[in-house]
Each structure stands twice: as structure tokens, then as C-alpha cells.
Amino acid sequence: MEIRPIKTDQDYNMSIKRIEELWGAKRDTTEGDEFDLLCTLVESYEMKHYPIAPPDPIDAIKFRMEQMEMTKADMVEYLGSQSRVSEILNGKRRLTLKMVKLLYKGLKIPAEILLA
């Protein structure tokens, strides 16, 4: 087992291939330890070279609405009037701090996403 830092895309691809070979290795074995280490290295490389941007706040609200089977009428409680809900969901008006707090508390949408 030769573990080295992942510095290039070639290193990354070789690590992915090795992870696939080690898939299903038992814990607390040499292969299981190698698998864990490679996964950690790959995760670190991916976070640095392929970061995932946070979702758009409006998309996050719409996603949560879909998850909770909510309608625009249900959003009045969090965003204000029916016309205000439409303006927010259509990107014509920004969220206020009060709205962010209500959405965070009521729908459990992370504030860092709503404030982005």
C-alpha cells in the first residue's frame, strides 16, 4: 500500500480506479484502511478542484416547497402577500432579513443558502 497526496488529475483518476478495486473491503484490514485513506484524499482533492456552489436561494425555497407539497398560498406565512410571494419566487424581489428568519425557522432552509 503506497499512499501519496493527490496532486494531478492523473493521480486523482488512479485513486478513483483503486477505490473501485477496493470497494467492499472489510474494515480494520489493510485494504479497508487503504480504502478509507484514498477516500479521504479524493474528497480533499475534489473539494479543492471541483467545488460545488451553494444552491440559489429561490431554487432552495422551491425545492423545499416541492418536498413539503406546499403551494404559493402556503408561502404567504413566510413571504407576505400573494403578490409578494410571486415577486420573490420569480426573482423580481429580494428576500428580506425577516423572510430569511421565517424560512429558516419554519421550513428549516439553512440561512447561509438564503443569504447567498
For each residue, the residues with C-beta under 8 A, 3 or more apart:
1: 30 33 34
2:
3: 34 37 38 41
4: 11
5: 11 41
6: 11 12 15 41 42 44 45
7: 11
8: 11 12
9: 12 13
10: 13 14
11: 4 5 6 7 8 14 15 45
12: 6 8 9 15 16 42 45 49
13: 9 10 16 17
14: 10 11 17 18
15: 6 11 12 18 19 38 41 42 45
16: 12 13 19 20 42
17: 13 14 20 21
18: 14 15 21 22 34 38
19: 15 16 22 23 35 38 39 42
20: 16 17 23
21: 17 18
22: 18 19 25 31 32 34 35 38
23: 19 20 35
24:
25: 22 29 31 32 34 35
26: 29 31 32
27: 32
28: 32 33
29: 25 26 32 33
30: 1 33 34
31: 22 25 26 34 35
32: 22 25 26 27 28 29 35 36
33: 1 28 29 30 36 37
34: 1 3 18 22 25 30 31 37 38
35: 19 22 23 25 31 32 38 39
36: 32 33 39 40
37: 3 33 34 40 41
38: 3 15 18 19 22 34 35 41 42
39: 19 35 36 42 43
40: 36 37 43 44
41: 3 5 6 15 37 38 44 45
42: 6 12 15 16 19 38 39 45 46
43: 39 40 46 47
44: 6 40 41 47 48
45: 6 11 12 15 41 42 48 49
46: 42 43 49 50
47: 43 44 50 51
48: 44 45 51
49: 12 45 46
50: 46 47
51: 47 48
52:
53:
54: 112 113 116
55: 59 60 63 113
56: 59 60 116
57: 60 61 95 113 114 115 116
58: 61 62 88 89 91
59: 55 56 62 63
60: 55 56 57 63 64 109 113 114
61: 57 58 64 65 75 88 89 103 107 109 114
62: 58 59 65 66 89
63: 55 59 60 66 67
64: 60 61 67 68 70 107 108 109
65: 61 62 68 70 71 74 75
66: 62 63 69 70
67: 63 64
68: 64 65 107
69: 66
70: 64 65 66 74 75
71: 65 74 75
72: 75 76 82 85 86 89
73: 76 82 85
74: 65 70 71 77
75: 61 65 70 71 72 78 79 85 88 89
76: 72 73 79 80 81 82 84 85
77: 74 102 106
78: 75 99 102 103 106 107
79: 75 76 84 85 88 95 99 102 103
80: 76 84 85 99
81: 76 84 85
82: 72 73 76 85 86
83: 86 87
84: 76 79 80 81 87 88 93
85: 72 73 75 76 79 80 81 82 88 89
86: 72 82 83 89 90
87: 83 84 90 92 93
88: 58 61 75 79 84 85 91 92 93 94 95 99
89: 58 61 62 72 75 85 86
90: 86 87
91: 58 88
92: 87 88
93: 84 87 88
94: 88
95: 57 79 88 99 100 103 114
96: 99 100
97: 100 101
98: 101 102
99: 78 79 80 88 95 96 102 103
100: 95 96 97 103 104 111 114 115
101: 97 98 104 105 111
102: 77 78 79 98 99 105 106
103: 61 78 79 95 99 100 106 107 109 114
104: 100 101 107 108 109 110 111 114
105: 101 102 108
106: 77 78 102 103
107: 61 64 68 78 103 104
108: 64 104 105
109: 60 61 64 103 104 113 114
110: 104 113 114
111: 100 101 104 114 115
112: 54 115 116
113: 54 55 57 60 109 110 116
114: 57 60 61 95 100 103 104 109 110 111
115: 57 100 111 112
116: 54 56 57 112 113
